Amino acid sequence: MKPEIPLASLFVMAQKHFDKEFPFVLYKKPHAKVIRGLFQESDETHSIQDFTETGYAFVSFSGNEMLLIPERDSDFQFAVFENQVRDKEVISSSKKAETNREFHLKLVNDAIRAISQQKFDKVVLSRKEMVELPHFDFGQIFISLSKNYPEAYVYCWFHPKTGFWFGAFAEQLLKTGNGKLHTMSVAGTQKWHEGLIWMEKEKQEQRFVTDFITDELKPFSTAVNASTPYTLKAGTLAHVKTDITAELKPGAHLKNIVEALHPTPAVCGLPKQPALDFILENEGYDRGFYSGFHGELNKDFLNGNEQTDFFVNLRCMHVEASGNTANLYIGGGITKDSNPEAEWLETVNKSQTMKKVLL
C-alpha cells in the first residue's frame, strides 16, 4: 500500500488538477478516517462501456452518462482525516424554495392520484433548489461535509464535462468482491430523536425497496438474505434500513446486476417503468447525476484488492462552472398514504444537509 500524504498536499493536488481542468475525485467512506483521491493525468473524457473497467465511476440517473476516471490514466493518493466537533445546525429556507412549494405540492397530489388509479405503487419525486454562493472553496465544502457527516459517504467530484458535484449520504447501491454482494434498502425519513417510531406509510415504503432488490438479485444469486429492518441515523435525519447480502452465481456479470438494480425504488419507484415514466413526464427538470450512482469500480484503491463499491448519489449538490450557484437536489418517496404538505417539509429538512456547509 502507498504511504499516506499530508491532508494539505491532497488538496494542493486537487487544486492543481482543477486549474488544469483535469478530472479528480476526493472521497471518504462511512465512518472512515481516510480521504482517498484519484487524480486523472489528462483532460480526456473516459466512459464506462461494460463495467469491466477499473477506476472511479460516475453515472447519471438515466444511465445515459457513465463517466470514468480510469486507473490506467490516474494517480491514487490518500490522507488521514481526524474528525472534529460538528458545526452547529443551520436552519434556513431560500425564497426560491418557497416559490417551488406550490409546484411540488401539485406534483405530489398528482402522484397520489395516479397511485389511487393503480398506475404504480410508489414514486420518488424530487426538486432542485438554487443557492447563491458568496465564496466557493471546494476543499472547505468537502472538509465541512466530512466533519458534519462522519457516518456518510462524502465525496467531491470534478470533471470539466460536469463541473463540481458534492454529496454526503450512506446508501450503498452495491458492493461486490469474492463472489459476494452486499447492498441495502433505505427509505422513509423523519427528524432524528431518541425513541422515534416509524409509521406504516414509512414501513411500507421501505418494504417496497427491500422486496424489489431481493427479487432482482435472485437470477444472479444462489442465495439472498435480508436483515430485520432497523433505524439508520444520517446526520439530523433518520431512515429505515435493511441489509441485504447475496452469494453470486459463477459468471454473474456486474453490468447486468447494475442494470437490474438501478434505479431502485428508493430513487425511482415501483413498478419501475411506470414510475420512471411519471417522473420524466411530470418532474419538470433533468436530474442529471442526482439519484445516479458513483464509486470505485473493480478496485479498492486503498487496499489494492478487486472490489466494486457503488453509492447512490443522494443528498448532493452540483456547483456550476462559475462557482456562483449551487443546485441542491432533494426528494422523497410517495405512496397512497403520503401527505403533500409533510412531503414538502421532508424535502426542506433534507436540504439542510448541504445548506449546513454552504450558509
C-alpha positions in Angstrom: 0.0 0.0 0.0 1.2 3.5 -0.8 2.2 5.7 2.1 -0.2 8.4 3.2 0.5 12.1 2.3 -0.4 15.2 4.4 -4.0 16.3 4.0 -2.9 19.7 2.8 -0.9 18.0 0.0 -4.0 16.1 -1.1 -5.9 19.4 -1.6 -3.0 21.0 -3.3 -3.1 18.2 -5.9 -6.8 18.7 -6.3 -6.4 22.4 -6.8 -3.7 21.8 -9.4 -6.0 19.4 -11.3 -8.8 21.9 -11.2 -6.6 24.6 -12.5 -5.6 22.3 -15.4 -9.2 21.1 -15.8 -8.1 17.5 -15.2 -10.8 15.3 -13.6 -10.4 14.2 -10.0 -12.4 12.8 -7.1 -12.0 13.0 -3.4 -14.0 10.6 -1.3 -14.3 9.3 2.3 -16.2 6.1 3.1 -18.7 5.9 6.0 -17.0 6.1 9.4 -13.6 6.1 7.8 -10.6 8.3 8.7 -9.0 8.1 5.3 -9.7 10.6 2.5 -8.9 9.0 -0.9 -8.1 10.8 -4.1 -8.0 9.7 -7.7 -6.4 12.2 -10.0 -6.6 11.8 -13.8 -3.4 12.8 -15.6 -5.2 14.2 -18.7 -8.3 16.1 -19.7 -9.6 13.2 -21.8 -13.2 12.1 -21.2 -13.4 8.4 -20.4 -16.7 6.4 -20.3 -17.8 3.0 -19.0 -18.5 0.5 -21.7 -19.3 -2.8 -19.9 -18.3 -2.4 -16.2 -15.1 -4.4 -16.7 -13.0 -1.2 -16.5 -11.1 -0.2 -13.4 -11.4 3.3 -11.9 -13.9 5.6 -10.3 -17.4 5.6 -11.9 -19.9 8.5 -12.0 -23.2 7.5 -13.6 -26.3 9.6 -14.2 -29.9 8.8 -13.1 -30.9 8.0 -16.7 -27.7 5.9 -17.3 -27.0 7.9 -20.5 -23.8 9.3 -19.0 -21.4 6.9 -17.4 -18.1 8.7 -16.8 -15.0 7.1 -15.5 -11.7 8.3 -14.0 -9.6 5.3 -15.1 -6.9 3.7 -13.0 -4.6 3.5 -16.1 -4.6 7.3 -16.6 -4.6 8.3 -12.9 -2.7 8.7 -9.7 -4.1 7.5 -6.4 -3.2 9.2 -3.1 -4.7 9.3 0.4 -4.5 11.2 3.6 -5.8 10.7 7.2 -8.6 12.9 8.3 -9.1 13.5 12.1 -12.8 14.4 12.6 -13.5 17.4 14.8 -16.6 18.7 16.6 -19.6 19.1 14.3 -20.7 22.6 13.2 -23.9 24.0 14.5 -27.0 23.0 12.7 -28.2 25.6 10.1 -31.9 26.0 9.5 -32.7 28.1 6.5 -35.0 28.3 3.6 -34.5 30.3 0.4 -37.1 32.3 -1.4 -36.5 30.1 -4.4 -37.5 27.1 -2.3 -40.8 28.7 -1.3 -41.6 29.5 -4.9 -41.2 25.8 -5.7 -43.6 24.8 -2.9 -46.9 25.0 -4.9 -45.4 23.1 -7.8 -44.2 20.4 -5.5 -47.5 20.1 -3.7 -49.3 19.7 -7.0 -46.8 17.2 -8.2 -47.3 15.0 -5.0 -51.1 15.3 -5.4 -50.9 14.2 -9.0 -48.7 11.2 -7.9 -51.2 10.2 -5.2 -54.0 10.3 -7.7 -52.0 8.1 -10.1 -51.4 5.6 -7.3 -55.1 5.5 -6.5 -55.7 4.7 -10.2 -53.2 1.8 -9.8 -50.7 3.2 -12.3 -47.9 2.3 -9.8 -47.4 1.7 -6.1 -44.7 4.2 -5.3 -42.9 7.0 -7.0 -39.9 9.1 -5.8 -40.3 12.8 -6.6 -37.6 15.4 -6.3 -36.9 19.1 -6.8 -34.0 21.3 -7.4 -33.2 24.4 -5.3 -30.7 27.0 -6.2 -28.5 28.7 -3.5 -26.2 31.6 -4.2 -22.6 31.1 -3.2 -20.8 34.2 -1.9 -17.5 32.3 -1.9 -16.8 28.9 -3.4 -14.0 26.7 -1.9 -14.3 23.0 -2.9 -11.8 21.9 -0.2 -13.7 23.7 2.6 -17.0 22.2 1.5 -15.6 18.7 1.4 -14.0 19.1 4.9 -17.1 20.5 6.3 -19.2 17.6 4.9 -16.7 15.2 6.4 -16.8 16.9 9.8 -20.6 17.1 10.0 -21.5 13.7 8.5 -18.8 11.1 9.6 -21.4 8.3 9.1 -21.9 9.2 5.4 -20.1 8.5 2.2 -18.7 12.0 1.4 -17.3 12.9 -2.0 -16.2 15.8 -4.2 -16.1 15.0 -7.9 -14.7 17.4 -10.6 -14.8 16.9 -14.3 -14.6 19.6 -17.0 -17.7 18.0 -18.5 -19.8 18.1 -15.3 -18.3 20.8 -13.0 -18.3 20.0 -9.3 -20.6 17.5 -7.5 -20.7 17.0 -3.8 -22.6 14.6 -1.6 -22.9 13.1 1.9 -25.1 10.0 2.1 -24.6 6.4 3.1 -26.9 4.4 0.8 -24.9 1.7 -1.0 -26.1 0.6 -4.4 -23.9 -2.5 -4.2 -20.5 -3.8 -3.0 -19.1 -6.9 -4.6 -16.0 -9.0 -4.0 -15.0 -12.6 -3.6 -18.3 -13.8 -5.1 -20.5 -11.9 -2.6 -22.7 -8.9 -3.0 -23.8 -6.5 -0.3 -26.5 -3.9 -0.7 -29.2 -2.2 1.4 -32.7 -0.8 1.1 -33.2 2.6 2.7 -36.5 4.5 2.7 -38.6 6.6 5.0 -37.4 9.8 6.6 -38.0 11.8 9.8 -36.0 14.1 12.1 -33.7 12.1 14.3 -34.7 11.9 18.0 -34.5 9.3 20.7 -37.4 6.8 20.8 -38.6 7.6 17.3 -41.4 5.5 15.9 -42.0 4.6 12.2 -45.5 4.9 10.8 -47.0 2.3 8.5 -46.5 4.6 5.4 -42.7 4.6 6.0 -42.6 0.9 6.8 -44.5 0.1 3.6 -42.3 2.4 1.5 -39.2 0.6 2.8 -40.7 -2.9 2.2 -41.2 -1.9 -1.5 -37.5 -1.3 -1.8 -36.4 -4.4 0.0 -38.7 -6.7 -2.0 -37.6 -5.1 -5.3 -33.9 -5.6 -4.5 -34.2 -9.2 -3.3 -36.3 -10.2 -6.3 -33.9 -8.5 -8.8 -30.9 -10.3 -7.3 -32.3 -13.8 -7.4 -31.4 -14.5 -11.0 -27.8 -13.7 -10.3 -27.5 -15.5 -6.9 -27.6 -18.9 -5.3 -28.9 -17.3 -2.0 -30.2 -13.9 -1.0 -30.7 -12.8 2.7 -32.3 -9.7 4.2 -31.9 -8.5 7.8 -34.6 -7.2 10.0 -35.3 -3.5 9.3 -33.7 -1.0 11.7 -33.2 2.7 12.1 -30.3 4.4 10.3 -29.2 7.7 11.7 -28.0 10.1 8.9 -26.9 13.4 10.4 -30.0 15.1 11.8 -32.3 12.7 9.9 -33.3 9.0 10.3 -34.3 6.3 7.8 -35.5 2.7 7.8 -32.7 0.4 6.6 -32.4 -3.3 5.7 -29.1 -5.0 5.0 -29.1 -7.4 2.0 -26.5 -10.0 1.1 -26.2 -12.4 -1.9 -24.0 -15.3 -2.9 -23.4 -14.6 -6.6 -23.5 -17.3 -9.2 -20.3 -18.0 -11.1 -20.2 -15.8 -14.2 -22.7 -13.3 -12.9 -21.8 -10.0 -14.8 -21.7 -6.7 -12.9 -23.2 -4.8 -15.8 -26.3 -7.0 -15.7 -26.6 -6.6 -11.9 -26.3 -2.9 -12.1 -28.9 -2.6 -14.8 -31.3 -4.8 -12.8 -30.9 -2.7 -9.6 -30.7 0.8 -10.9 -32.7 2.8 -10.5 -34.1 1.3 -7.3 -37.5 2.1 -5.8 -35.6 4.4 -3.4 -34.9 6.8 -6.2 -37.5 5.9 -8.8 -40.5 3.9 -7.7 -42.3 0.6 -8.2 -43.1 -0.8 -10.7 -40.0 0.8 -12.2 -41.1 1.7 -15.7 -44.4 3.4 -15.0 -42.9 5.3 -12.0 -40.0 6.3 -14.2 -42.3 7.5 -17.0 -44.2 9.6 -14.4 -41.0 11.2 -13.2 -39.8 12.1 -16.7 -43.2 13.5 -17.7 -44.0 15.5 -14.6 -41.0 16.4 -12.5 -40.1 19.3 -14.8 -36.3 19.2 -14.8 -33.4 16.9 -15.8 -32.0 15.1 -12.7 -28.6 14.7 -14.3 -26.3 12.8 -11.9 -28.7 13.3 -8.9 -30.0 9.8 -7.9 -27.5 8.2 -10.1 -24.6 6.3 -8.5 -20.8 6.5 -8.2 -17.8 4.8 -6.6 -14.9 2.5 -7.0 -15.2 0.2 -10.0 -13.3 -3.2 -9.7 -10.7 -1.8 -7.4 -10.3 -0.9 -3.7 -7.7 1.7 -4.3 -6.6 1.9 -0.7 -6.1 -1.8 -0.1 -5.4 -3.0 -3.6 -7.9 -5.8 -3.8 -10.5 -6.3 -6.5 -13.8 -4.8 -5.4 -16.7 -2.6 -6.6 -18.2 -0.2 -4.2 -21.1 2.0 -5.5 -23.1 4.5 -3.6 -26.4 6.2 -4.6 -25.9 9.9 -5.3 -28.4 11.3 -2.8 -28.2 14.3 -0.5 -26.0 16.0 -3.1 -25.4 19.3 -5.0 -24.0 20.5 -8.2 -21.9 23.7 -8.4 -22.0 25.4 -11.7 -18.8 26.2 -13.5 -18.8 29.9 -12.4 -18.8 28.8 -8.7 -21.5 31.4 -8.0 -24.5 29.0 -7.7 -25.1 25.6 -6.1 -28.0 23.4 -7.2 -29.3 21.3 -4.3 -31.3 18.1 -5.1 -33.9 16.7 -2.7 -36.7 14.2 -3.0 -38.9 11.7 -1.2 -41.0 8.6 -1.8 -44.7 9.0 -2.4 -47.2 6.2 -1.6 -51.0 6.2 -1.3 -50.7 7.3 2.3 -48.5 10.3 1.6 -49.4 13.8 2.8 -48.3 16.5 0.3 -47.5 19.1 3.0 -45.5 16.6 5.0 -43.6 15.5 1.8 -42.7 19.1 1.2 -41.4 19.6 4.7 -39.4 16.4 4.3 -37.6 17.9 1.3 -36.9 21.1 3.4 -35.4 19.0 6.1 -33.2 17.1 3.7 -31.9 20.3 2.1 -30.2 21.1 5.4 -27.5 18.5 4.7 -26.0 20.7 2.0 -27.1 24.1 3.3 -25.3 23.4 6.5 -22.0 23.6 4.8 -22.8 26.5 2.5 -24.6 29.1 4.6 
